[in-house]
Amino acid sequence: MAFNLFQRLSQAPTKPKSAPVARQFDVADLYQGPIALGAEGEAQARPFDEKLRQAYFWIVNHAIISPHYDIEYNDGPSQTYSVGDSRRTLNLPSAQSYSSFILLPLLTFATRRKCLFVGGPGRGKTASALLMGVLAGSTVKEVKRAMQHGHPQMTVADLLGNPLPADLVNAQSMDDIRIAWRAWLGMRVKIVDEYNRIPTRTQSALLTVMGDNYAEVLNHIYECPEAAWYLTANDDQGGGTYQVIEALRDRVDVTVQALAFNPRFLNELLLRVEENVRPEELVPPDIIFTEGEVDQIGVAIRQVGIPDAVRRRLEFFASQFELFETAGGQFEYMTKDTARLAGADRGQAQAADNGRDRLKDLGCQTLNGISVRTLMALMIYAKAMAYFRGNGEVELEDLRQVLPFVLHNKLQPDPDAPFFALPENAAYRSDRLGWLRRLFDLSNDEFNRLDLDRDDPVGVLSAEFDLGLGGVSERETLARLNRIEKLIGERTKGRKLYGPLYDDLLKLKYLHQRYTNYRSWLRSQ
Amino acid sequence: MISPAFASILASGRAQFNARAVEARRRFPALDMAAFGAFLHDGVDPLVQAVSAAAPERVGGVTLAAYDMALELVGHGLAGPAAKNPFLNTVWRELAPQFAPLLATAPVDVLGMLSNAAIHLGSVAGARPAQWQAGMAAVAPQVGSVVQLRAVGQVLAWRAGVAHFRLGALAAADTLPPALALAAFGEPGAQWPQVHAQLMANPWRGNADGREFGSFSGLGGAFGTPPQVRATVDGCGFAVRSAERHYLLVADAYGAVLHSATAQEYEQATTGMPSSVRLDGATVHVGARSIALDLPAGDIALAANAHTLAITSPWTHAIRLLPLA
């Protein structure tokens, strides 16, 4: 039947554009209404970002009860209230806002990255992952069967596959042994439930599949298709049966917290109980994505631009965290990673690192810096967010909204930092997402204070260098070298060393070295 | 009591119909089953009876389609005894049965079109749904396909006051057989090409007096303060400002419709006037015509687009619209 009552999709509202357009009235509007007419709906091909939005709105409206709009966008002033003794802010966003618990897994699906759900039992983590499998075109039964459930006795063979018993007896060489690969390896959405209950050795095998996209058993290789990954954990801070190996944790691109159920929505649950309804079995065919469509979405997302101004803010933010002045004797090695590799006593090293404003220095709040993989994930998710919102360029707010979820498991807070000792910041000890967002806001405030949007001499020198060295005379090269040396002299005069300054100095050293080499080459001609 | 035909279909598919209602309750938690029952009786039964008489072999499929659609419409609060606009109920009860042969072949499209159109017309201030219904009923025997139903509905919607449909409705009328197009315009003896040309050339064809639009919002009108009017850049409508709000007014012989607009659209609009228009005290001269206005002289403002002269005054919340031709 053409008329489909329960799987109709809402007209996903997209971000309205402000530019006035010429008025054109369509007489076909007469027949636009709540009743879907068969021929029309099929005739109109939807762009994929619209399809993605429709999938999001279907999930939030009909499938997952997650009324937490924690990804807030504003279009003009928003209404805010200070609530409770702690005077926390309740914000009523003035633009379309989203639930991270639904949106980020969906962006993970679109970008084929890896998403970790954390939260207490029974909060919809597995159900959400299951829905993503159904969006990829598998049946509920297939997704359920392919889902890997972490348990303490899980072996590598349980995870990847077994050699066929007959081959094991008769084979003359390893090549003769055929492997019965597990079906989940071929899925486009891979789900590992309670991944922190998997034994450490099996976690290593999982790491290979997650990291390099292939499985290996007895020298036999299974190449997995590109897939979106969903992992779940009740407690990611060591409450699982096994400690999650760091490399595996590092492969996770984004972490989403399943928030508490709001009992005000009990009527929705009651209806599901009474009618025995399972939303994953009612996913409308219109929001099922083919493999080719996800490929195209991935291409389109990568093409979304990140303007220089936004990129600079990210650079400035990322610069804050790696510097650890007392960790290295050589300038390049003054990093937290140097201290970590040496197993140095952090407390002692920190005690020696005095004189800086430890409240103002954002780097003092973390135990580590931001890895390259994390920065790449951050940019991909910011692009995906902009794409989802129907924009061709990333806005600073896109970056601000995805940043806490990408850095959730990556940037470790230092609980001994003076920042957390302030009463107004006490909540950030447990609310990591809130802390990361605050961190980014503080970084942006500092960026504004330094007026780096307009006055960035290192950026000017860098842009000059990016134009290329072809045709640059020796005289000009010397002038540039002098400018670099002069700038380093200015920037280091009587100033404490902070993360962004440290990175600027390293960049200037790099530029100086490139110009020095070029000058040598010029002289040899 | 519902008709025996409808009762027998409901009884034969009882489990299926009940399951559909249960599913609908999930989608629309506020679905009032008593209201749904009343709509089955009031809205669905007449068309089931009509189809039963016209094409008994198709009555099962039509009933199923109508039942599902009724669930959705009642679920949305658009149909049934508690509906905000009872016009949809009237369309199901009185108009849809007149298209019984067409309903039998394409129940979803026919009922969907009629329902959506009823809801749309009900939402356009100034439209005359009853006129649309009467027009549709009059041409029903001549409508032989869903495509014709679509076009004739659009033409009649325009004639029922949805002025901004003018160009689209004229294009739709061109797709109809000339006899049906002329029937839709109530001019069965005319020649369609001539009628079409006249309608294209003159939006005020058949209405030399123009019309008055708008009144004080406190009395149920459209404007909070006396409106100011400018002609839009495309020359087809008027940009209106009243009480810091902006509108787009589209008017012709059949009606006038107000849409929301932006301050930019108002700023972009023009205040030019054709040389044929002249204001002399409280009398406006359009070519050879002179029209005495019942407005105090002195503050009368004029704006003209390609076909229409709009007259406003600080002393009234209404806009006088006069054909220029």
Interface residues (C-beta under 8 A of the other chain):
Chain A: M1 A2 F3 L5 F6 P20 A22 R23 F25 D26 V27 A28 D29 L30 Y31 Q32 G33 P34 I35 A36 L37 G38 A39 H62 N267 E268 L271 R272 E275 V277
Chain B: R20 V22 E23 A24 R25 R26 R27 P29 L64 A65 D68 M69 L71 E72 L73 H76 L78 V108 D109 L111 G112 M113 S115 N116 A117 I119 H120 L121 R150 G153 Q154 A157 W158 V162 H164 F165 L167 G168 A169 A171 A172 T232 D234 G237 L248 V250 H259 T262 Q264 E265 Q268
